[in-house]
């Protein structure tokens, strides 16, 4: 039977683990970048909303701003509306699941 070199085996195992750790590290970095960009987008959307409100307070009408291609930030409103709709649907589904769970427990 061939002899097994413990040190060589440990080094091979470490090499395998290192390659796996590297992929997780890359995943964490990508997720952090997404989080950072979402935070930057949220800040930019807040700044945009404030600037739009300031423009209207300074005398620009929404119609004038629209003619200039500066409509209110509809994307933010759409996203909130979609979130509410999605939330309602998931609440309904969750309620159905809870009712089913309670029924199953009663039997």
C-alpha contacts under 8 A as a table, 3 or more apart, distances in Angstrom:
res1	aa1	res2	aa2	distance
4	X	9	X	7.73
5	X	8	X	5.40
5	X	9	X	6.21
6	X	9	X	5.10
6	X	10	X	6.13
7	X	10	X	5.08
7	X	11	X	6.15
8	X	11	X	5.09
8	X	12	X	6.21
9	X	12	X	5.11
9	X	13	X	6.17
10	X	13	X	5.02
10	X	14	X	6.12
11	X	14	X	5.04
11	X	15	X	6.18
12	X	15	X	5.08
12	X	16	X	6.36
13	X	16	X	5.16
13	X	17	X	6.24
14	X	17	X	5.00
14	X	18	X	5.95
15	X	18	X	5.08
15	X	19	X	6.36
16	X	19	X	5.36
16	X	20	X	6.48
17	X	20	X	5.07
17	X	21	X	6.04
18	X	21	X	4.97
18	X	22	X	6.08
19	X	22	X	5.12
19	X	23	X	6.61
20	X	23	X	5.35
20	X	24	X	6.58
21	X	24	X	5.15
21	X	25	X	6.08
22	X	25	X	4.97
22	X	26	X	6.21
23	X	26	X	5.09
23	X	27	X	6.24
24	X	27	X	4.94
24	X	28	X	6.15
25	X	28	X	5.13
25	X	29	X	6.21
26	X	29	X	5.09
26	X	30	X	6.17
27	X	30	X	5.11
27	X	31	X	6.14
28	X	31	X	5.10
28	X	32	X	6.06
29	X	32	X	5.08
29	X	33	X	6.17
30	X	33	X	5.07
30	X	34	X	6.31
31	X	34	X	5.07
31	X	35	X	6.25
32	X	35	X	5.01
32	X	36	X	6.08
33	X	36	X	5.03
33	X	37	X	6.07
34	X	37	X	5.14
34	X	38	X	6.09
35	X	38	X	5.11
35	X	39	X	6.21
36	X	39	X	5.11
36	X	40	X	6.21
37	X	40	X	4.92
37	X	41	X	6.03
38	X	41	X	5.00
38	X	42	X	6.11
39	X	42	X	5.13
39	X	43	X	6.24
40	X	43	X	5.11
40	X	44	X	6.12
41	X	44	X	5.00
41	X	45	X	6.07
42	X	45	X	5.11
42	X	46	X	6.25
43	X	46	X	5.11
43	X	47	X	6.22
44	X	47	X	5.02
44	X	48	X	6.07
45	X	48	X	4.96
45	X	49	X	6.17
45	X	73	X	7.71
45	X	76	X	7.48
46	X	49	X	5.14
46	X	50	X	6.20
47	X	50	X	5.13
47	X	51	X	6.09
48	X	51	X	5.11
48	X	52	X	6.14
48	X	73	X	7.38
49	X	52	X	5.10
49	X	53	X	6.20
49	X	72	X	7.47
49	X	73	X	6.76
50	X	53	X	5.13
50	X	54	X	6.07
51	X	54	X	4.99
51	X	55	X	6.12
52	X	55	X	5.07
52	X	56	X	6.36
52	X	72	X	6.83
53	X	56	X	5.16
53	X	57	X	6.16
54	X	57	X	4.97
54	X	58	X	6.04
55	X	58	X	5.00
55	X	59	X	6.62
55	X	60	X	5.66
56	X	59	X	5.26
56	X	60	X	4.60
56	X	61	X	5.73
56	X	62	X	6.91
57	X	60	X	7.06
60	X	64	X	6.27
60	X	65	X	6.57
61	X	64	X	5.16
61	X	65	X	6.29
62	X	65	X	5.10
62	X	66	X	6.01
62	X	71	X	7.20
62	X	72	X	7.86
63	X	66	X	5.00
63	X	67	X	6.29
64	X	67	X	5.12
64	X	68	X	6.48
65	X	68	X	5.04
65	X	69	X	6.43
65	X	70	X	4.94
65	X	71	X	6.20
66	X	69	X	4.94
66	X	70	X	4.93
66	X	71	X	4.71
67	X	70	X	7.21
71	X	74	X	7.50
73	X	76	X	5.93
73	X	77	X	7.11
74	X	77	X	5.08
74	X	78	X	6.03
75	X	78	X	5.08
75	X	79	X	6.08
76	X	79	X	5.14
76	X	80	X	6.28
77	X	80	X	5.19
77	X	81	X	6.14
78	X	81	X	5.04
78	X	82	X	6.04
79	X	82	X	5.09
79	X	83	X	6.07
80	X	83	X	4.97
80	X	84	X	6.22
81	X	84	X	5.16
81	X	85	X	6.26
82	X	85	X	5.03
82	X	86	X	5.93
83	X	86	X	5.02
83	X	87	X	5.80
84	X	87	X	4.92
84	X	88	X	6.09
85	X	88	X	5.16
85	X	89	X	6.31
86	X	89	X	5.12
86	X	90	X	6.16
87	X	90	X	5.12
87	X	91	X	5.93
88	X	91	X	4.99
88	X	92	X	6.10
89	X	92	X	5.12
89	X	93	X	6.20
90	X	93	X	4.92
90	X	94	X	5.91
91	X	94	X	4.99
91	X	95	X	6.04
92	X	95	X	5.03
92	X	96	X	6.26
93	X	96	X	5.06
93	X	97	X	6.22
94	X	97	X	5.01
94	X	98	X	6.12
95	X	98	X	5.07
95	X	99	X	6.16
96	X	99	X	5.11
96	X	100	X	6.14
97	X	100	X	5.00
97	X	101	X	6.04
98	X	101	X	4.98
98	X	102	X	6.15
99	X	102	X	5.17
99	X	103	X	6.17
100	X	103	X	5.07
100	X	104	X	6.10
101	X	104	X	5.09
101	X	105	X	6.20
102	X	105	X	5.07
102	X	106	X	6.24
103	X	106	X	5.16
103	X	107	X	6.71
104	X	107	X	5.50
